[in-house]
Amino acid sequence: MGLRERKKGQVRLQISHAATELIIERGFDAVSVSEIAERAGVSRMTVFNYFPRKEDMFFDRVPLIRDRIAAAVRERPAGQTPQAALRDEVLRLAAESIEPPGHRERMAEFWRVANDSPALRARAREIAEELEDLAATLFAERPGVADPAMSAALLTAAFRVCLRDLATGEASLDAVRARIHQVFDAIRQTL
C-alpha cells in the first residue's frame, strides 16, 4: 500500500473511531456529523467523502468483512466447499471480535448501542441482507452448491443469531463454534 492509501486509511479510521466513541457516549441520534468531523479533526465534507451515511461510520468494518468473506470463498483450498470456507472465515471474524480480553465487553456495548437506535438496527438488517446476497453470489460462482440462495440465507441467519449471543455474553466462543458446525452439517445434509 502506498503513502496516499495509508493516509486515506488513517483518515477513515480517525472518522470511524470518533463516530463510534461519540455514538457510544451519547447515542446515535444525539450525535451530529459536524461533531464527528470536529472530533476527528477533519471537515464535514471529508467525513462524507469517506462515509456517505452516518450509520456506516459506526459499522465501519463492513467493507473489510465483505472483502475477507469473498477472499475466503474464492481462494479456498482445493476440496473445501464454499459453505465451509464461509463458515471458517465467520468463525475467525467472531474470534477476533472478542479477543484479546476486554473486547467482548466492548462488542456487547457496541451492539447495545446499535439495538437502541432504529437507524442502526435498520442498517444492521441491510448489512445482513447484503452479506447474504454476497454469499449467494459466491456460492453460485462455484459448482457444488445445490441451492446457493437457500444456503446463504440459512447460514447468514445462523451466523447472525450466534454472533448476537456471543456479543451479549449468552454464549461462549466454543458454544458458538459448536452451533455453527451443527447448522453447517444440517444444511450440508439437506441441500
Solvent accessible surface area in square Angstrom, and as a share of the most:
residue,aa,sasa,rsa
1,M,171,0.76
2,G,38,0.37
3,L,114,0.57
4,R,174,0.64
5,E,89,0.40
6,R,118,0.43
7,K,116,0.49
8,K,98,0.42
9,G,32,0.31
10,Q,105,0.47
11,V,35,0.20
12,R,68,0.25
13,L,91,0.45
14,Q,83,0.37
15,I,0,0.00
16,S,1,0.00
17,H,104,0.46
18,A,5,0.04
19,A,0,0.00
20,T,30,0.17
21,E,86,0.39
22,L,6,0.03
23,I,0,0.00
24,I,53,0.27
25,E,107,0.48
26,R,107,0.39
27,G,26,0.25
28,F,14,0.06
29,D,112,0.58
30,A,60,0.47
31,V,3,0.02
32,S,49,0.31
33,V,15,0.09
34,S,55,0.36
35,E,62,0.28
36,I,0,0.00
37,A,4,0.03
38,E,143,0.64
39,R,110,0.40
40,A,10,0.07
41,G,66,0.63
42,V,33,0.19
43,S,61,0.40
44,R,124,0.45
45,M,134,0.60
46,T,35,0.21
47,V,0,0.00
48,F,73,0.30
49,N,111,0.57
50,Y,54,0.21
51,F,2,0.01
52,P,105,0.66
53,R,93,0.34
54,K,36,0.15
55,E,30,0.13
56,D,26,0.14
57,M,0,0.00
58,F,1,0.00
59,F,14,0.06
60,D,24,0.13
61,R,98,0.36
62,V,14,0.08
63,P,55,0.34
64,L,86,0.43
65,I,39,0.20
66,R,73,0.27
67,D,95,0.49
68,R,60,0.22
69,I,9,0.05
70,A,14,0.11
71,A,40,0.31
72,A,20,0.15
73,V,1,0.00
74,R,109,0.40
75,E,139,0.62
76,R,51,0.19
77,P,90,0.56
78,A,110,0.85
79,G,85,0.82
80,Q,45,0.20
81,T,58,0.34
82,P,4,0.03
83,Q,23,0.10
84,A,10,0.08
85,A,3,0.02
86,L,7,0.03
87,R,32,0.12
88,D,36,0.18
89,E,10,0.05
90,V,11,0.07
91,L,16,0.08
92,R,120,0.44
93,L,19,0.09
94,A,3,0.02
95,A,14,0.11
96,E,77,0.35
97,S,29,0.19
98,I,17,0.09
99,E,92,0.41
100,P,81,0.51
101,P,134,0.85
102,G,38,0.36
103,H,58,0.26
104,R,62,0.22
105,E,114,0.51
106,R,167,0.61
107,M,22,0.10
108,A,35,0.27
109,E,58,0.26
110,F,42,0.17
111,W,84,0.29
112,R,115,0.42
113,V,6,0.04
114,A,1,0.01
115,N,76,0.39
116,D,93,0.48
117,S,6,0.04
118,P,82,0.52
119,A,34,0.26
120,L,0,0.00
121,R,93,0.34
122,A,38,0.29
123,R,17,0.06
124,A,27,0.21
125,R,142,0.52
126,E,65,0.29
127,I,15,0.07
128,A,15,0.12
129,E,108,0.49
130,E,63,0.28
131,L,38,0.19
132,E,52,0.23
133,D,91,0.47
134,L,32,0.16
135,A,3,0.02
136,A,21,0.17
137,T,74,0.43
138,L,0,0.00
139,F,0,0.00
140,A,69,0.53
141,E,74,0.33
142,R,78,0.29
143,P,123,0.78
144,G,77,0.74
145,V,16,0.09
146,A,86,0.67
147,D,55,0.28
148,P,33,0.21
149,A,64,0.50
150,M,88,0.39
151,S,0,0.00
152,A,0,0.00
153,A,33,0.26
154,L,74,0.37
155,L,1,0.00
156,T,15,0.09
157,A,39,0.30
158,A,14,0.11
159,F,12,0.05
160,R,125,0.46
161,V,55,0.32
162,C,3,0.02
163,L,55,0.27
164,R,125,0.46
165,D,11,0.06
166,L,0,0.00
167,A,1,0.01
168,T,68,0.39
169,G,44,0.43
170,E,131,0.59
171,A,13,0.10
172,S,57,0.37
173,L,15,0.08
174,D,101,0.52
175,A,40,0.31
176,V,1,0.00
177,R,88,0.32
178,A,53,0.41
179,R,85,0.31
180,I,2,0.01
181,H,72,0.32
182,Q,122,0.54
183,V,47,0.27
184,F,5,0.02
185,D,51,0.26
186,A,53,0.41
187,I,8,0.04
188,R,137,0.50
189,Q,146,0.65
190,T,107,0.62
191,L,71,0.35
